[in-house]
Amino acid sequence: MFTDAFSKDHQLIRADPKHSLYLACALMVRGNVQVSDLRRNIERLKPSLPFISWNQEGWKTGLCSVPPVGHSHSLLALANNTCVRPTFIDLRDRFTRLYKKKAHLHHYLHVEGMEQGCFTEAMSSLSSLIEEYGQLDATKNLLMPDAPRLNIAT
């Protein structure tokens, strides 16, 4: 179940997250799963999932003992990964083609507070995001495999 959550065959977009850089990951587990199982699987997966150098411990977990209806357990993995960049590029390109033709704009411009400048601003934000993901992805080969961890004095 844990291995499948990170395989390219189980993604909502056409992407292979194992060959891109993770910024953070949340795992929500339901059913008959113990905390020790969750920890063991995270430790097992860590070496194969490249995380950004400043967030090597970027995992959040949630555990609910109530199983989903009709199943003994389930896992939802939500991850911020640079593999989403090509999807954003495709979205921007498709939007640009429609925007040049002013296609469907009239549906949005009649809404109070919506102006044509909102679309330009959104396009600029998306382009900035694409650029940032590209810069982050370029650093994946510069990662330190065993970065020193912060030791907190108790």
C-alpha positions as CSV (number, residue, x, y, z in Angstrom):
1,M,0.0,0.0,0.0
2,F,2.8,2.4,0.9
3,T,4.9,1.6,-2.2
4,D,1.9,1.9,-4.5
5,A,1.1,5.4,-3.2
6,F,4.4,6.7,-4.6
7,S,4.4,4.8,-7.9
8,K,3.6,6.6,-11.2
9,D,0.6,4.2,-11.8
10,H,-1.2,5.6,-8.7
11,Q,-1.0,9.4,-9.4
12,L,-3.8,11.7,-10.3
13,I,-1.6,13.3,-13.0
14,R,0.7,11.8,-15.5
15,A,3.9,12.0,-13.5
16,D,6.6,9.9,-11.9
17,P,7.2,11.5,-8.5
18,K,10.2,9.2,-7.6
19,H,12.3,10.9,-10.2
20,S,11.5,14.4,-9.0
21,L,12.1,16.4,-5.8
22,Y,9.7,16.2,-2.8
23,L,9.1,19.4,-0.8
24,A,6.7,17.8,1.7
25,C,4.5,14.7,2.1
26,A,1.5,13.9,4.2
27,L,0.2,10.4,4.7
28,M,-3.4,9.8,5.9
29,V,-4.1,6.2,7.0
30,R,-7.4,4.7,7.9
31,G,-8.1,1.3,9.3
32,N,-6.2,-1.4,11.2
33,V,-2.8,0.2,10.9
34,Q,-0.4,0.8,13.8
35,V,1.8,3.8,14.3
36,S,4.8,1.5,14.2
37,D,3.7,0.2,10.7
38,L,3.5,3.8,9.6
39,R,6.9,4.8,10.9
40,R,8.6,1.6,9.6
41,N,7.2,2.2,6.1
42,I,8.3,5.9,6.1
43,E,11.8,4.8,7.1
44,R,11.8,2.2,4.3
45,L,10.6,4.7,1.7
46,K,12.9,7.6,2.7
47,P,16.0,6.5,0.8
48,S,14.1,6.2,-2.5
49,L,12.3,9.5,-2.2
50,P,14.5,12.6,-2.8
51,F,13.5,15.4,-0.4
52,I,14.6,19.0,-0.7
53,S,17.7,19.6,1.5
54,W,16.0,22.1,3.9
55,N,13.1,19.7,4.6
56,Q,14.5,16.2,4.9
57,E,12.0,15.5,7.7
58,G,9.0,16.9,5.7
59,W,6.5,14.2,6.6
60,K,3.1,14.6,8.2
61,T,1.0,11.7,9.2
62,G,-2.6,11.1,10.2
63,L,-4.0,7.9,11.6
64,C,-7.7,7.1,12.0
65,S,-8.6,3.6,13.4
66,V,-12.0,3.6,11.7
67,P,-11.6,1.8,8.4
68,P,-13.3,3.0,5.2
69,V,-16.6,1.3,4.3
70,G,-15.9,-2.0,2.6
71,H,-12.2,-2.0,3.2
72,S,-9.8,-3.0,6.1
73,H,-7.5,0.0,5.5
74,S,-6.7,2.9,3.1
75,L,-3.9,5.3,2.5
76,L,-3.9,8.8,1.0
77,A,-0.6,10.4,0.2
78,L,-0.6,14.2,-0.5
79,A,2.8,15.4,-1.7
80,N,4.3,18.6,-3.0
81,N,6.6,17.4,-5.7
82,T,8.4,19.1,-8.6
83,C,6.9,16.5,-10.9
84,V,3.8,18.7,-11.2
85,R,5.8,21.2,-13.3
86,P,5.0,19.7,-16.7
87,T,1.3,19.6,-15.8
88,F,1.5,23.3,-14.9
89,I,3.3,24.1,-18.2
90,D,0.6,22.3,-20.2
91,L,-2.1,24.1,-18.2
92,R,-0.5,27.5,-18.9
93,D,-0.1,26.7,-22.6
94,R,-3.7,25.6,-23.0
95,F,-4.9,28.6,-21.1
96,T,-2.8,31.0,-23.3
97,R,-4.3,29.5,-26.5
98,L,-7.8,30.1,-25.1
99,Y,-7.0,33.5,-23.7
100,K,-5.6,34.8,-27.0
101,K,-9.0,34.0,-28.6
102,K,-10.8,35.5,-25.6
103,A,-12.7,32.2,-25.4
104,H,-15.0,31.9,-22.4
105,L,-13.9,35.2,-20.9
106,H,-17.5,36.6,-21.0
107,H,-18.5,34.0,-18.4
108,Y,-16.1,35.3,-15.8
109,L,-16.1,39.1,-16.6
110,H,-19.8,39.3,-15.5
111,V,-18.9,38.3,-12.0
112,E,-18.4,41.1,-9.5
113,G,-14.8,41.7,-8.7
114,M,-13.5,39.8,-11.8
115,E,-11.6,41.9,-14.3
116,Q,-9.5,40.9,-17.2
117,G,-6.4,41.9,-15.2
118,C,-7.1,38.9,-12.9
119,F,-6.3,36.5,-15.7
120,T,-3.0,38.2,-16.5
121,E,-2.1,38.2,-12.8
122,A,-3.0,34.5,-12.5
123,M,-0.9,33.7,-15.6
124,S,2.1,35.6,-14.1
125,S,1.7,33.7,-10.8
126,L,1.6,30.3,-12.6
127,S,4.7,31.2,-14.6
128,S,6.5,32.2,-11.4
129,L,5.5,28.9,-9.9
130,I,6.7,26.9,-12.9
131,E,10.0,28.8,-12.7
132,E,10.4,28.1,-9.0
133,Y,9.7,24.4,-9.4
134,G,12.3,24.3,-12.3
135,Q,14.9,25.9,-10.0
136,L,14.1,23.5,-7.2
137,D,14.2,20.5,-9.5
138,A,17.6,21.6,-10.8
139,T,19.0,21.2,-7.2
140,K,18.0,17.5,-6.8
141,N,21.4,16.3,-7.9
142,L,23.1,18.6,-5.3
143,L,21.3,17.0,-2.4
144,M,23.3,15.7,0.5
145,P,22.1,12.1,1.0
146,D,22.7,12.1,4.8
147,A,22.3,15.7,5.8
148,P,23.0,16.4,9.4
149,R,19.9,16.6,11.5
150,L,19.2,19.4,14.0
151,N,19.8,18.2,17.5
152,I,17.5,19.8,20.1
153,A,18.8,19.9,23.6
154,T,16.4,18.7,26.2
